């Protein structure tokens, strides 16, 4: 079972990807994690990726796909995997499709976690983080015992720049421009499934399980 997770930043697709991986005993493959692992282990692919990242440039699609295929060719992926954070663009999806076809393989499900933009702005705007110990809270859903103070270490909580309304709206614009076309791409292939991401994460997961069977 080879699954691609789609959804805007803050839609909760990473949380669902981890739950799917656990439930079905398949690896949760996040491109960010693979990049870090390759760079840390000093692999040739890692060195090549680092040369772009050091210059503040995006790693080219072709190299990203090579790193990804290297990961999914490993033994633990033989029964499937959940891709999180990849593909992000149509060119990436095309290259992935071509390479999988060469291996006699394909993506079985593309699951889109659907959350309206205004919900995401509210959801992310309510996040608070502790700079000292890294604990995270939400003013509505997981509030600290004392407002603005971390339960764990007593330090002040902040609204990260990433979660500020302006930044979130910017990220959503980029998402709609770059990633939204993927929804049409996988729909065209007949593998797209949509779930309502505005409900409780456990309900979202139950709905995903019904899709995957």
Secondary structure, DSSP 8 states (H G I E B T S, - for coil): -EEEEE--TTSSHHHHHHHHHHHHT-EEEEHHHHHHHHHHTT-HHHHHHHHHHTTT----HHHHHHHHHHHHTSGGGTT-EEEES---SHHHHHHHHHHHHHTT----EEEEEE--HHHHHHHHHTEEEETTT--EEETTTB--SBTTB-TTT--BEE--GGGSHHHHHHHHHHHHHHTHHHHHHHHHTT-EEEEETTS-HHHHHHHHHHHH-
